[in-house]
Amino acid sequence: MGQTKLPKAVRDALHPYLLNAVLVIVDRNKKKPIDSRSKPLWQQSLYVVLKRDGTYLCGCCGMENGTLVVHPQPQRVDAREQFRNHRDAEVVGQIVTIVRRLL
């Protein structure tokens, strides 16, 4: 069975760890983001963020002066999005498991 090709815009919007994922488990009890960007990429916590327009975003998150800061692309330091916490966006939970299909 072949892999599904995602459009470039979708691939760019996804965190690299989520590419080719079959199932993602989110712990909805872990809603307080801890900025872990100083850790190696494999140790950084990923969070699912729900924006008020109904779209989701995934990435490393942190709080800066009451502002939710999301870093969806770990290889691009300048790629960050800022939201007013609980107004423009809110953390749904922390990703604790990513399941991929083995070929």
Steps between C-alpha positions, in 0.01 A plus 500: 500500500647838398543810707253783464662808351413813694494841331807713579290752697376222730849348539639843592224553759563168675770445756756258348420236763139486380577423138384147415333463842206263517387588852588774750406477868452828685491531879231764552598536867836652405393844383773711656777524240858474613749662263749227416676654198833496682486118505594278205224466239404148610446620861279798417138475604241541228159651563179524299361854487145587394469839337174695520441456126466125567837395358763307691870561532766272642841590634721583790327762719575737781350792686659845476332776704155342468547437127491148360798457266498203261802384303350268234821453299798394716749548217391864453579706809324806356174310439287576803141592554369701793149489641318652793454196722135387530391782265665435163604141570529244776702187567294184450767276651844349471577236239617192688502234225546497123427175315641435154445215259801274460567391143 
